[in-house]
Amino acid sequence: MTQQDIGSPNYELWQPVCRQSGSLVHCSFDVTSPEGRGINEGSVELFSGFLEDLGVCSGNIKSWSVRRFATPFYAHDPTEENWQLMFDVAWRVDLSIADATRYRACGRVGPYPGHGLDPTWIDGQGFDVAEEEDCLVIASEGPTREFAFLTESPMGGDLEVIEMRFPHATVLQGRLSLGVVNLSESVEVVHGLLHQAKVRFMTTHWFDAFQRSAWQRPADWMPTG
């Protein structure tokens, strides 16, 4: 089966951001799979199809990386005490694209339907969230743009702040990587981080981000020249 044979989407794509560096455009986005099909190594064909679905850049994919993680951001209910319901699995895809003539600094929050199949994915190889996973806490800015509080938890972590340049608002998002942790033993700490983000009126779940109308408009096209 080819990508063109797939009529219904197997994936959902989220929060694409693109930046130019020299002759390359780097595009990053999250992937979830309501159909239970994950991503292992990926392929040029799969990610070229994702770029077409996202509509943020076109060109020749020179390299890519895929990172699996568990997060409350894409879970059904992050307030759950049961770690298996509090977290869900997603994948972070980073693409390096050559020969692009234009790109968008960001797309809309999503979800976008993602068509395709990963030929390296084996059904049953571990789609459900495991007790030990690479854990990521995601929070988009509220009235404050300060994310240092995320690193003050007992588990520490590495903080990345990304910028989403929507047409009428530039939004910062903090992404705290806790590394590979035991999720069942991390519920209290992660709940504490989410609480600290919420009292700062930050967005910590996809559904709340989805409802922000200003975040559902992609950035304008920018030339690469």
NUKOL-766638 format. One record per residue (C-alpha): residue number from 0; residue in three letters; x, y, z. Coordinates in steps of 0.001 Angstrom, whole numbers, plus 500000, padded with zeros to 6 digits. Layout:
<pts>
num	residuo	u	v	w
NUM	ALA	X	Y	Z
...
</pts>
This chain:
<pts>
num	residuo	u	v	w
0	MET	500000	500000	500000
1	THR	501344	503422	499040
2	GLN	500698	506747	500717
3	GLN	498387	507650	497846
4	ASP	496221	504590	498546
5	ILE	495385	505797	502052
6	GLY	492069	507633	502037
7	SER	491567	508309	505747
8	PRO	494203	509768	508076
9	ASN	496132	507500	510437
10	TYR	497673	510375	512383
11	GLU	496978	513810	513811
12	LEU	499612	516535	513392
13	TRP	500066	519407	515828
14	GLN	501807	522738	516339
15	PRO	504220	522924	513373
16	VAL	506993	525527	513562
17	CYS	509556	526286	510858
18	ARG	512818	528228	510927
19	GLN	515350	528940	508214
20	SER	519015	528275	508907
21	GLY	521282	528922	505950
22	SER	520025	527016	502936
23	LEU	517818	524690	505007
24	VAL	514394	525083	506591
25	HIS	513926	523174	509840
26	CYS	510361	522102	510577
27	SER	509199	520506	513844
28	PHE	505775	519213	514863
29	ASP	504049	516703	517143
30	VAL	502248	513582	515930
31	THR	499556	511553	517672
32	SER	497684	508542	516366
33	PRO	494021	507938	517176
34	GLU	494224	504829	514967
35	GLY	496871	503169	517132
36	ARG	499613	503331	514496
37	GLY	502822	504854	515794
38	ILE	506049	506049	514246
39	ASN	509285	504149	514527
40	GLU	512026	505391	512180
41	GLY	509721	507039	509623
42	SER	510471	507542	505928
43	VAL	510913	510306	503365
44	GLU	507595	509362	501794
45	LEU	505708	509540	505105
46	PHE	507162	512891	506155
47	SER	506783	514410	502680
48	GLY	503107	513541	502970
49	PHE	502962	515169	506410
50	LEU	504477	518379	504986
51	GLU	501793	518395	502317
52	ASP	499108	517879	504971
53	LEU	500525	520714	507112
54	GLY	500997	523194	504274
55	VAL	503894	524979	505999
56	CYS	506822	524137	503711
57	SER	507697	522105	500651
58	GLY	511067	520894	499417
59	ASN	513380	517916	499646
60	ILE	513761	516297	503062
61	LYS	517479	515820	503700
62	SER	517330	514401	507226
63	TRP	514952	513847	510101
64	SER	514678	512682	513682
65	VAL	511793	511143	515612
66	ARG	511395	511266	519388
67	ARG	508696	509332	521207
68	PHE	507428	510875	524440
69	ALA	504599	510688	526954
70	THR	502749	513847	527957
71	PRO	499571	515048	529665
72	PHE	499126	517577	526839
73	TYR	497645	515018	524425
74	ALA	496001	512798	527064
75	HIS	492249	512377	527368
76	ASP	492189	513728	530931
77	PRO	495424	515034	532503
78	THR	493667	515462	535869
79	GLU	493468	511675	536264
80	GLU	495328	510021	539140
81	ASN	495774	506873	537061
82	TRP	499043	507396	535166
83	GLN	497814	505289	532240
84	LEU	495018	507822	531665
85	MET	496947	510943	532678
86	PHE	499589	510491	529960
87	ASP	499409	509661	526286
88	VAL	502067	508892	523700
89	ALA	503135	511315	520964
90	TRP	506091	511741	518638
91	ARG	508190	514835	517958
92	VAL	509332	514985	514337
93	ASP	512153	517309	513250
94	LEU	512799	517709	509526
95	SER	515624	519438	507640
96	ILE	514344	520571	504241
97	ALA	516400	521696	501237
98	ASP	515311	523516	498058
99	ALA	512373	525242	499767
100	THR	511284	528530	498195
101	ARG	508956	529586	501010
102	TYR	507745	528496	504440
103	ARG	505431	529495	507270
104	ALA	506989	530324	510648
105	CYS	504176	528290	512177
106	GLY	500983	526557	511217
107	ARG	497863	526496	513299
108	VAL	497721	524523	516544
109	GLY	495824	521701	514864
110	PRO	494998	518959	514686
111	TYR	495766	518431	511022
112	PRO	494859	515046	509492
113	GLY	498058	513162	508724
114	HIS	497935	510631	505909
115	GLY	500415	507819	505484
116	LEU	501955	504762	507066
117	ASP	505382	504266	508598
118	PRO	506861	501219	506834
119	THR	509171	500645	509833
120	TRP	506302	500451	512346
121	ILE	505307	496942	513434
122	ASP	501773	496524	514785
123	GLY	501809	495649	518457
124	GLN	505381	496829	519042
125	GLY	504335	499158	521859
126	PHE	501777	501808	521044
127	ASP	500243	502127	524523
128	VAL	501959	504336	527073
129	ALA	504521	502316	529038
130	GLU	505331	502738	532723
131	GLU	508754	504103	531790
132	GLU	508708	506754	529073
133	ASP	510461	509934	528035
134	CYS	508176	512486	529743
135	LEU	507369	515966	528453
136	VAL	505294	518683	530153
137	ILE	503969	521322	527726
138	ALA	502607	524758	528689
139	SER	501797	527706	526423
140	GLU	502033	531215	527798
141	GLY	499282	533041	529642
142	PRO	499636	536618	530943
143	THR	503233	535722	531834
144	ARG	505986	534456	529534
145	GLU	508181	533173	532354
146	PHE	508689	529390	532327
147	ALA	511540	529012	534845
148	PHE	509086	527673	537449
149	LEU	508847	524464	535420
150	THR	512456	523579	536251
151	GLU	511948	524078	539992
152	SER	510278	520709	540487
153	PRO	512075	517938	542426
154	MET	512677	516164	539116
155	GLY	514434	519120	537465
156	GLY	514445	518675	533704
157	ASP	515570	520442	530541
158	LEU	513445	523381	529386
159	GLU	512966	524331	525743
160	VAL	510986	527446	524793
161	ILE	509637	527608	521261
162	GLU	508026	530543	519498
163	MET	504839	530328	517430
164	ARG	504354	533443	515300
165	PHE	500640	533493	514544
166	PRO	499369	536391	512382
167	HIS	497949	538351	515335
168	ALA	499969	536972	518248
169	THR	503407	535555	518971
170	VAL	503004	532791	521524
171	LEU	505770	531176	523556
172	GLN	505512	527555	524626
173	GLY	507590	525901	527332
174	ARG	508404	522212	526893
175	LEU	509989	520610	529952
176	SER	511717	517288	529312
177	LEU	511964	515174	532458
178	GLY	513862	512449	530619
179	VAL	512944	508777	530902
180	VAL	511030	508407	534163
181	ASN	508674	506005	535880
182	LEU	505316	507582	535082
183	SER	503461	505873	537926
184	GLU	505910	507488	540379
185	SER	505779	510891	538653
186	VAL	502053	511653	538869
187	GLU	502300	513926	541912
188	VAL	505196	515957	540517
189	VAL	503600	516376	537090
190	HIS	500255	517330	538624
191	GLY	502131	519952	540635
192	LEU	503735	521357	537474
193	LEU	500390	521508	535697
194	HIS	498867	523289	538698
195	GLN	501660	525873	538713
196	ALA	501089	526470	535016
197	LYS	497325	526791	535425
198	VAL	497540	529355	538246
199	ARG	499562	531381	535725
200	PHE	496671	530942	533243
201	MET	498827	528892	530880
202	THR	497445	526352	528427
203	THR	498479	522787	529279
204	HIS	496101	520650	527179
205	TRP	495414	520352	523466
206	PHE	491683	521006	523794
207	ASP	492213	524386	525444
208	ALA	494757	525314	522765
209	PHE	492351	524150	520062
210	GLN	489724	526604	521310
211	ARG	492020	529633	520995
212	SER	490847	531051	517671
213	ALA	493951	533249	517228
214	TRP	496068	530081	517415
215	GLN	494147	528424	514604
216	ARG	495454	530722	511871
217	PRO	498777	529853	510223
218	ALA	501502	532418	509749
219	ASP	501877	534086	506367
220	TRP	504272	532649	503814
221	MET	507877	533853	503998
222	PRO	510400	533588	501112
223	THR	513610	531686	501753
224	GLY	515718	533931	499520
</pts>
